[in-house]
Amino acid sequence: MQVPRNSFKHAIAEGRQQIGLFVNLPSSFAAEALATCGFDWLLIDTEHAVGDPITVFEQLQAIAAYPVSAAVRPVDNDPAIIKRLLDAGAQTLLIPYVQNAEEAQAAVDAMRYGPRGVRGFAGLTRATHFGLAENYATRAEDELCLLVQVETAEALEEIETIAAVDGVDGLFIGPADLAASMGHPGDPGHPEVVSAIEAAIDRIGRTGKPAGILSLDPVFVERCIKLGTVFTAVDVDINILLQGARALARKFKG
């Protein structure tokens, strides 16, 4: 049995647009339903959602049967948490709040086995197909994808040095935290923030690494794609649920 090919990693490396959805509901049932919707990737969030490695494990299992890539955002750039998610079978991780090249390198190290990194090895995990994946220890790195999130004004200043770290596969802009760091909490649409995001997309592209973003504003999403984002998240599952439910309530309750 071979190490599974990470189609998302190869697609963004080739510059092929990947349209995604953030998954905040910690439910394998919801994850499987969303996997049928036609997105290129689903991001299972554990930073701003209540999921944990157990719920992530179950969501990865549910998504695996469908032609959509699964990514996971851990709560922190913590090698112990990263290790557990990789062993659970996650092949793409989005690491939040990476401020500089040193923090990016720490994430890379957590993704790699020794002597190139610090990931601990366990042979009977879902990632290894419970010991059946051939040469997993030497081949896993080829199919693992590391995305780092630049989401403060300080991090944007370090885009080029972060992108230069070997093992970083993409840089993801976080508009909400960026807005807060720039003095505009709750207002990612502020002109100053929008300008910083647009400049960041261009700068990331010039490094040769793909840029990503999440926005709930469809007009701004289209703008970001035109500017060069390659992995673009266009909504969040809980937002879609609440928008639909609230619209129904307004319609029938007047």
KOLGULO-836596 format. One record per residue (C-alpha): residue in one letter; chain; y, x, z; residue number from 0. Coordinates in Angstrom, 2 decimals, padded with zeros to 5 digits, m for minus. Last residue first. Layout:
<timis>
r	c	Y	X	Z	k
A	A	Y	X	Z	NUM
...
</timis>
This chain:
<timis>
r	c	Y	X	Z	k
G	A	038.06	m042.40	009.28	253
K	A	034.80	m042.22	011.19	252
F	A	032.60	m042.10	008.11	251
K	A	034.55	m039.57	006.05	250
R	A	035.84	m037.54	008.99	249
A	A	032.32	m037.13	010.41	248
L	A	030.95	m036.19	007.02	247
A	A	033.63	m033.55	006.51	246
R	A	032.93	m032.19	010.00	245
A	A	029.23	m031.84	009.21	244
G	A	029.82	m030.09	005.89	243
Q	A	032.38	m027.66	007.27	242
L	A	030.25	m027.02	010.35	241
L	A	027.12	m026.18	008.38	240
I	A	028.95	m023.95	005.87	239
N	A	030.69	m022.13	008.70	238
I	A	027.40	m021.66	010.56	237
D	A	025.85	m020.09	007.45	236
V	A	028.65	m017.59	006.89	235
D	A	030.48	m017.20	003.56	234
V	A	031.06	m015.07	000.45	233
A	A	029.49	m011.74	001.28	232
T	A	030.26	m009.20	m001.45	231
F	A	028.21	m006.12	m002.27	230
V	A	029.87	m004.36	m005.20	229
T	A	033.54	m004.75	m004.36	228
G	A	035.64	m003.53	m007.28	227
L	A	039.12	m005.00	m007.54	226
K	A	037.79	m007.95	m009.54	225
I	A	035.24	m008.61	m006.81	224
C	A	037.98	m008.46	m004.19	223
R	A	040.12	m010.98	m006.09	222
E	A	037.20	m013.37	m006.42	221
V	A	036.63	m013.13	m002.68	220
F	A	040.35	m013.70	m002.09	219
V	A	040.18	m016.99	m003.96	218
P	A	036.99	m017.97	m002.15	217
D	A	038.51	m017.38	001.30	216
L	A	035.63	m017.04	003.76	215
S	A	035.67	m013.28	003.32	214
L	A	033.03	m010.62	003.83	213
I	A	033.41	m007.19	002.21	212
G	A	031.59	m004.40	000.41	211
A	A	032.47	m001.18	m001.37	210
P	A	030.05	001.00	m003.32	209
K	A	030.25	004.80	m003.00	208
G	A	031.65	007.00	m005.76	207
T	A	034.58	008.16	m003.65	206
R	A	036.98	006.43	m006.05	205
G	A	035.34	003.10	m005.29	204
I	A	036.07	003.51	m001.61	203
R	A	039.72	004.24	m002.38	202
D	A	040.07	001.15	m004.58	201
I	A	038.48	m001.14	m002.01	200
A	A	040.67	000.42	000.69	199
A	A	043.87	m000.26	m001.27	198
E	A	042.93	m003.92	m001.60	197
I	A	042.08	m004.14	002.08	196
A	A	045.35	m002.52	003.16	195
S	A	047.36	m004.88	000.94	194
V	A	045.53	m007.88	002.34	193
V	A	046.25	m006.70	005.87	192
E	A	049.98	m006.27	005.21	191
P	A	050.13	m009.61	003.39	190
H	A	048.54	m011.44	006.34	189
G	A	045.37	m013.13	005.16	188
P	A	043.26	m011.55	007.89	187
D	A	045.33	m013.51	010.43	186
G	A	043.38	m014.01	013.67	185
P	A	044.89	m010.92	015.24	184
H	A	047.78	m009.46	013.20	183
G	A	048.69	m006.19	014.92	182
M	A	046.98	m003.83	012.51	181
S	A	043.92	m003.52	014.72	180
A	A	043.62	m007.30	014.81	179
A	A	043.76	m007.56	011.02	178
L	A	041.12	m004.85	010.67	177
D	A	038.92	m006.73	013.10	176
A	A	039.08	m009.83	010.92	175
P	A	038.96	m008.08	007.52	174
G	A	035.78	m006.00	008.06	173
I	A	035.47	m003.65	005.08	172
F	A	031.97	m002.43	004.20	171
L	A	031.28	001.12	003.07	170
G	A	028.10	001.93	001.14	169
D	A	025.07	004.21	000.97	168
V	A	025.87	006.64	003.78	167
G	A	023.02	009.16	003.81	166
D	A	025.07	012.25	003.08	165
V	A	028.48	011.83	004.70	164
A	A	031.20	011.96	002.02	163
A	A	031.95	008.25	002.37	162
I	A	033.02	008.79	005.98	161
T	A	035.32	011.66	005.00	160
E	A	036.93	009.63	002.20	159
I	A	037.36	006.48	004.25	158
E	A	038.87	008.22	007.30	157
E	A	042.33	006.61	007.23	156
L	A	040.62	003.26	006.87	155
A	A	038.85	003.93	010.17	154
E	A	042.17	004.24	012.01	153
A	A	043.44	000.95	010.58	152
T	A	040.30	m000.66	011.90	151
E	A	037.27	m002.29	010.28	150
V	A	035.27	000.31	008.42	149
Q	A	031.68	m000.95	008.53	148
V	A	028.89	001.39	007.57	147
L	A	026.08	000.53	005.17	146
L	A	022.82	002.47	005.41	145
C	A	020.01	001.69	002.96	144
L	A	016.40	002.67	003.56	143
E	A	014.17	002.93	000.47	142
D	A	014.10	006.68	m000.03	141
E	A	014.12	007.24	003.74	140
A	A	010.76	005.52	004.10	139
R	A	008.94	007.97	001.85	138
T	A	008.12	010.89	004.15	137
A	A	007.07	008.96	007.26	136
Y	A	005.69	006.08	005.19	135
N	A	003.25	008.30	003.33	134
E	A	001.17	005.33	002.18	133
A	A	001.95	002.04	003.89	132
L	A	m001.22	000.82	005.66	131
G	A	m000.31	001.63	009.26	130
F	A	000.81	m001.80	010.34	129
H	A	002.59	m002.46	007.05	128
T	A	004.61	000.65	007.96	127
A	A	007.77	m001.38	008.63	126
R	A	005.76	m004.02	010.49	125
T	A	004.77	m001.33	012.95	124
L	A	001.60	000.61	013.70	123
G	A	002.59	004.23	013.03	122
A	A	005.45	004.75	015.47	121
F	A	007.93	007.55	014.82	120
G	A	011.17	008.09	016.70	119
R	A	014.35	008.24	014.64	118
V	A	016.29	011.40	015.48	117
G	A	017.24	012.83	012.11	116
R	A	016.51	015.41	009.40	115
P	A	013.72	017.15	011.36	114
G	A	012.93	014.51	012.26	113
Y	A	012.87	010.92	011.05	112
R	A	015.98	009.37	009.58	111
M	A	017.90	006.15	010.27	110
A	A	019.27	007.28	013.64	109
D	A	020.56	010.48	012.03	108
V	A	022.45	008.46	009.44	107
A	A	024.05	006.37	012.18	106
A	A	025.12	009.52	014.05	105
Q	A	026.52	010.90	010.79	104
A	A	028.70	007.80	010.39	103
E	A	029.96	008.27	013.95	102
E	A	030.88	011.87	013.17	101
A	A	032.45	010.89	009.84	100
N	A	034.91	008.53	011.51	99
Q	A	035.51	005.08	012.98	98
V	A	032.27	003.19	012.40	97
Y	A	032.82	m000.24	013.93	96
P	A	029.69	m002.05	012.83	95
I	A	026.52	m000.61	011.28	94
L	A	025.17	m002.64	008.37	93
L	A	021.45	m001.95	008.10	92
T	A	019.19	m002.22	005.06	91
Q	A	015.43	m001.68	005.23	90
A	A	014.65	m003.96	008.17	89
G	A	010.91	m003.93	008.85	88
A	A	010.68	m004.48	012.59	87
D	A	010.37	m000.70	012.96	86
L	A	013.81	m000.40	011.37	85
L	A	015.24	m002.96	013.80	84
R	A	013.71	m001.20	016.81	83
K	A	014.97	002.22	015.74	82
I	A	018.49	000.91	015.13	81
I	A	018.57	m000.52	018.65	80
A	A	017.54	002.81	020.18	79
P	A	019.85	004.77	017.90	78
D	A	022.91	002.71	018.96	77
N	A	025.70	002.08	016.47	76
D	A	026.22	m001.37	017.93	75
V	A	025.23	m005.03	017.81	74
P	A	022.94	m004.45	014.88	73
R	A	023.80	m005.89	011.45	72
V	A	020.66	m006.63	009.45	71
A	A	020.05	m006.78	005.71	70
A	A	017.55	m008.94	003.87	69
S	A	017.15	m008.89	000.10	68
V	A	016.39	m012.09	m001.81	67
P	A	013.44	m012.93	m004.07	66
Y	A	011.56	m014.97	m001.44	65
A	A	008.46	m014.37	000.70	64
A	A	010.20	m011.77	002.85	63
I	A	012.84	m014.19	004.18	62
A	A	010.59	m015.74	006.82	61
Q	A	009.19	m012.41	008.03	60
L	A	012.68	m010.92	008.25	59
Q	A	013.78	m013.98	010.24	58
E	A	010.89	m013.54	012.69	57
F	A	011.69	m009.88	013.31	56
V	A	015.39	m010.72	013.65	55
T	A	014.54	m013.34	016.30	54
I	A	012.56	m010.74	018.24	53
P	A	015.12	m007.95	017.74	52
D	A	017.93	m010.17	019.14	51
G	A	020.01	m013.04	017.79	50
V	A	023.02	m014.41	019.69	49
A	A	025.56	m013.91	016.91	48
H	A	028.63	m011.68	016.65	47
E	A	026.83	m008.35	016.52	46
T	A	023.33	m009.68	015.81	45
D	A	023.92	m010.72	012.21	44
I	A	021.19	m011.24	009.63	43
L	A	022.88	m010.42	006.33	42
L	A	021.31	m012.27	003.40	41
W	A	021.20	m010.69	m000.03	40
D	A	021.13	m011.62	m003.71	39
F	A	021.84	m015.28	m003.01	38
G	A	019.84	m017.95	m004.83	37
C	A	019.48	m020.70	m002.25	36
T	A	015.79	m020.29	m001.38	35
A	A	016.41	m017.58	001.23	34
L	A	018.74	m019.99	003.02	33
A	A	015.79	m022.23	003.88	32
E	A	013.81	m019.24	005.14	31
A	A	016.70	m018.10	007.32	30
A	A	017.20	m021.61	008.72	29
F	A	013.54	m021.84	009.77	28
S	A	013.56	m018.25	011.05	27
S	A	016.41	m019.21	013.36	26
P	A	019.06	m017.05	014.99	25
L	A	021.92	m018.86	013.18	24
N	A	024.43	m016.17	012.26	23
V	A	023.30	m015.50	008.69	22
F	A	026.02	m013.90	006.55	21
L	A	025.72	m014.74	002.86	20
G	A	025.51	m012.41	m000.11	19
I	A	026.49	m011.76	m003.70	18
Q	A	025.27	m008.43	m005.06	17
Q	A	027.23	m007.00	m008.00	16
R	A	025.40	m004.26	m009.89	15
G	A	027.08	m000.87	m009.41	14
E	A	023.92	001.18	m009.90	13
A	A	023.89	002.31	m006.27	12
I	A	024.52	m001.33	m005.33	11
A	A	021.39	m002.43	m007.19	10
H	A	019.17	000.39	m005.92	9
K	A	019.94	m000.37	m002.30	8
F	A	019.52	m004.13	m002.80	7
S	A	016.18	m003.69	m004.55	6
N	A	014.74	m001.82	m001.59	5
R	A	011.27	m001.02	m002.94	4
P	A	008.53	m001.69	m000.40	3
V	A	006.67	001.39	000.91	2
Q	A	003.40	001.35	m001.01	1
M	A	000.00	000.00	000.00	0
</timis>
